[in-house]
């Protein structure tokens, strides 16, 4: 009993939080779209970036009116193209005008943190990021260091890997390779799902499924509950120590 008491008090002092997914009705969405040069690869028609834009537009049309959406593109840095708004027409205009950015690299960790900042003025507990990329993080903040920003703000992240693990060539015969493990890690840690999109149909299916998912990230702080359990057991132990059970035969 004393071991349980000590364990409860230690966990309570640490501010432990239990995270789980729950169904919801109101959501904010942040679209994080890779706009690096590799997205010009033509294994998608006419290119990866154009296929991504088309699927994102379908996604916006399917999630319904009243939902707030923000749009961010990223390469070696992040670009906030649209802060949270429920103006679907404005969001679609922004997506249609996404172009390849001139900055090199792929900073997925930085994009996740920038994406979490979209929701500072939004509703709590219904915030979802949709990250689409064809590469691997090679500059900026480590992905491991970005995850706490998402958890702290109760953000669920779905990830979409566009292309194949073998990679695709683009201008200058350069090759980019998809880091599926990191994308799976982001999704698993935040309660989201990872989608592999090796062709246009799989990409459309991924966005369509995300639009239909009604799950949000919820955290329950267990500090008070564990503290009460610990104190309660201390009182029980004190009571037993002052009864006939105070010593073993």
C-alpha positions as CSV (number, residue, x, y, z in Angstrom):
1,X,0.0,0.0,0.0
2,X,2.8,2.4,0.8
3,X,4.4,1.7,-2.6
4,X,1.1,2.6,-4.3
5,X,0.9,5.8,-2.2
6,X,4.4,6.9,-3.1
7,X,3.8,6.1,-6.8
8,X,0.6,8.1,-6.9
9,X,2.2,11.1,-5.2
10,X,5.2,11.0,-7.6
11,X,3.0,10.8,-10.7
12,X,0.7,13.5,-9.3
13,X,3.7,15.8,-8.8
14,X,4.8,15.2,-12.4
15,X,1.5,16.5,-13.8
16,X,0.8,13.3,-15.7
17,X,-1.8,13.6,-18.5
18,X,-3.7,10.7,-20.1
19,X,-4.2,11.3,-23.9
20,X,-7.0,9.6,-25.9
21,X,-9.1,10.2,-29.0
22,X,-12.8,11.1,-28.8
23,X,-15.4,11.8,-31.4
24,X,-16.3,15.4,-32.0
25,X,-18.4,17.6,-34.2
26,X,-16.5,20.9,-34.4
27,X,-13.0,21.1,-35.8
28,X,-10.3,23.5,-37.0
29,X,-8.0,22.2,-39.8
30,X,-4.5,23.2,-40.7
31,X,-3.2,22.1,-44.1
32,X,0.6,21.7,-44.2
33,X,1.7,21.3,-47.8
34,X,5.3,20.6,-48.9
35,X,6.3,23.2,-51.5
36,X,9.9,22.1,-52.1
37,X,11.3,21.6,-55.6
38,X,10.9,17.8,-55.4
39,X,7.1,18.4,-55.6
40,X,7.5,19.1,-59.3
41,X,8.3,15.4,-59.9
42,X,6.0,14.1,-62.7
43,X,5.2,10.7,-61.3
44,X,1.8,12.4,-60.5
45,X,0.0,14.1,-63.4
46,X,0.9,16.8,-64.1
47,X,3.1,17.0,-61.0
48,X,3.0,16.1,-57.3
49,X,2.2,19.7,-56.2
50,X,-0.7,20.0,-58.7
51,X,-2.1,16.6,-57.5
52,X,-1.8,17.8,-53.9
53,X,-3.6,21.0,-54.7
54,X,-6.4,19.2,-56.4
55,X,-6.9,16.8,-53.6
56,X,-6.8,19.6,-51.0
57,X,-9.5,21.5,-52.8
58,X,-11.7,18.4,-52.8
59,X,-11.0,18.1,-49.0
60,X,-12.1,21.7,-48.4
61,X,-15.3,21.1,-50.3
62,X,-16.1,18.0,-48.4
63,X,-15.6,19.0,-44.8
64,X,-18.7,21.3,-44.7
65,X,-19.5,25.0,-44.1
66,X,-18.5,26.6,-40.8
67,X,-15.3,24.7,-40.4
68,X,-12.2,26.9,-40.0
69,X,-9.2,26.1,-42.2
70,X,-5.6,27.4,-42.3
71,X,-3.0,26.8,-45.0
72,X,0.8,26.6,-44.6
73,X,3.4,25.7,-47.2
74,X,6.9,24.6,-46.2
75,X,10.4,23.9,-47.5
76,X,13.4,24.8,-45.4
77,X,11.1,27.3,-43.7
78,X,7.4,27.7,-43.3
79,X,5.0,30.1,-45.0
80,X,1.6,30.9,-43.5
81,X,-0.6,31.4,-46.6
82,X,-3.9,31.6,-44.7
83,X,-4.7,31.9,-41.1
84,X,-7.8,30.1,-39.7
85,X,-10.9,31.2,-41.5
86,X,-14.3,29.8,-42.3
87,X,-14.3,31.6,-45.7
88,X,-14.1,28.5,-47.9
89,X,-13.8,30.5,-51.1
90,X,-10.8,32.4,-49.7
91,X,-9.1,29.1,-48.6
92,X,-9.6,27.6,-52.1
93,X,-8.1,30.7,-53.8
94,X,-5.0,30.3,-51.5
95,X,-4.6,26.6,-52.3
96,X,-5.0,27.2,-56.1
97,X,-2.2,29.8,-55.9
98,X,0.3,27.6,-54.1
99,X,3.6,27.5,-56.0
100,X,7.0,25.9,-55.4
101,X,9.0,28.0,-52.9
102,X,12.6,29.1,-53.6
103,X,14.0,28.0,-50.2
104,X,15.9,24.7,-50.1
105,X,15.5,21.9,-47.6
106,X,12.5,20.3,-45.9
107,X,11.8,21.4,-42.3
108,X,9.0,19.2,-41.1
109,X,9.5,19.9,-37.4
110,X,9.3,23.7,-38.0
111,X,6.1,23.2,-40.1
112,X,4.5,21.3,-37.3
113,X,5.3,24.1,-34.7
114,X,4.0,26.7,-37.2
115,X,0.9,24.6,-37.7
116,X,0.3,24.4,-34.0
117,X,0.4,28.2,-33.8
118,X,-2.5,28.4,-36.1
119,X,-4.8,27.2,-33.4
120,X,-3.9,29.7,-30.6
121,X,-7.1,31.7,-31.4
122,X,-9.2,28.6,-32.2
123,X,-11.4,26.2,-30.2
124,X,-9.7,23.9,-27.8
125,X,-9.6,20.1,-28.4
126,X,-10.8,20.0,-32.0
127,X,-7.6,21.0,-33.8
128,X,-6.3,18.8,-36.7
129,X,-3.2,19.1,-38.8
130,X,-2.9,17.4,-42.2
131,X,0.7,17.2,-43.2
132,X,1.6,16.3,-46.8
133,X,5.2,15.8,-47.9
134,X,7.3,13.7,-50.4
135,X,10.6,13.9,-48.6
136,X,12.3,13.8,-45.2
137,X,13.1,16.4,-42.6
138,X,16.7,17.6,-43.2
139,X,16.8,21.1,-41.7
140,X,15.3,23.0,-38.7
141,X,13.8,21.6,-35.6
142,X,13.9,17.8,-35.0
143,X,10.5,16.1,-35.3
144,X,10.9,14.7,-31.8
145,X,11.2,18.2,-30.4
146,X,8.1,19.4,-32.3
147,X,5.7,16.7,-31.0
148,X,5.4,18.3,-27.5
149,X,4.0,21.5,-29.1
150,X,1.2,19.4,-30.7
151,X,0.4,17.5,-27.5
152,X,0.4,20.6,-25.4
153,X,-2.2,22.2,-27.7
154,X,-4.2,18.9,-28.0
155,X,-3.6,18.7,-31.8
156,X,-4.1,15.5,-33.7
157,X,-2.0,15.2,-36.8
158,X,-2.7,13.1,-39.9
159,X,0.3,12.6,-42.3
160,X,0.3,11.8,-46.0
161,X,3.4,10.6,-47.8
162,X,3.2,11.4,-51.5
163,X,5.4,9.3,-53.8
164,X,7.2,6.1,-53.1
165,X,10.0,5.1,-50.6
166,X,12.3,4.6,-53.6
167,X,11.8,8.3,-54.4
168,X,11.3,10.2,-57.6
169,X,13.5,12.4,-59.8
170,X,12.9,16.0,-60.7
171,X,14.8,18.9,-62.2
172,X,18.5,18.1,-62.6
173,X,18.0,14.3,-61.9
174,X,18.0,15.0,-58.2
175,X,16.2,12.3,-56.2
176,X,14.0,12.7,-53.1
177,X,13.1,9.8,-50.8
178,X,10.0,9.6,-48.6
179,X,10.7,9.1,-44.9
180,X,7.6,7.0,-44.0
181,X,8.9,6.1,-40.5
182,X,8.9,9.8,-39.4
183,X,5.4,10.4,-40.8
184,X,4.1,7.3,-39.0
185,X,5.8,8.5,-35.8
186,X,4.1,11.9,-36.0
187,X,0.7,10.3,-36.6
188,X,1.1,7.7,-33.8
189,X,2.3,10.2,-31.2
190,X,-0.6,12.5,-31.8
191,X,-3.4,10.0,-32.3
192,X,-3.7,10.5,-36.1
193,X,-3.2,8.2,-39.1
194,X,-0.5,7.9,-41.7
195,X,-1.5,7.5,-45.4
196,X,0.7,6.3,-48.2
197,X,-0.2,7.9,-51.5
198,X,1.8,6.3,-54.4
199,X,-0.6,7.5,-57.0
200,X,-3.4,10.0,-57.6
201,X,-6.2,7.7,-56.5
202,X,-4.5,6.9,-53.2
203,X,-4.0,10.6,-52.6
204,X,-7.6,11.4,-53.2
205,X,-8.7,8.5,-50.9
206,X,-6.4,9.8,-48.1
207,X,-7.9,13.2,-48.1
208,X,-11.4,11.8,-48.4
209,X,-11.0,9.5,-45.4
210,X,-9.5,12.4,-43.3
211,X,-12.5,14.5,-44.1
212,X,-14.8,11.8,-42.8
213,X,-12.9,11.1,-39.6
214,X,-14.5,12.9,-36.6
215,X,-11.8,12.2,-34.0
216,X,-10.1,14.8,-31.9
217,X,-7.2,14.7,-29.4
218,X,-8.3,14.9,-25.8
219,X,-6.1,15.1,-22.7
220,X,-7.2,14.4,-19.1
221,X,-4.9,15.7,-16.4
222,X,-4.6,13.0,-13.7
223,X,-2.9,15.2,-11.0
224,X,-5.9,15.7,-8.7
225,X,-7.2,12.2,-9.1
226,X,-3.8,10.6,-8.2
227,X,-3.3,13.0,-5.4
228,X,-6.7,12.1,-3.9
229,X,-5.9,8.4,-4.3
230,X,-2.5,8.8,-2.5
231,X,-4.0,10.9,0.3
232,X,-6.9,8.4,0.7
233,X,-4.6,5.4,1.0
234,X,-2.4,7.3,3.5
235,X,-5.5,7.8,5.6
236,X,-6.4,4.1,5.3
237,X,-2.8,3.1,6.3
238,X,-3.0,5.5,9.3
239,X,-6.3,4.0,10.3
240,X,-4.9,0.4,10.1
241,X,-1.8,1.4,12.0
242,X,-4.0,2.5,14.9
243,X,-6.1,-0.7,14.9
244,X,-5.5,-4.3,15.6
245,X,-3.9,-4.6,12.2
246,X,-0.9,-2.3,13.1
247,X,1.5,-5.3,13.3
248,X,1.8,-8.7,11.7
249,X,1.7,-11.8,13.9
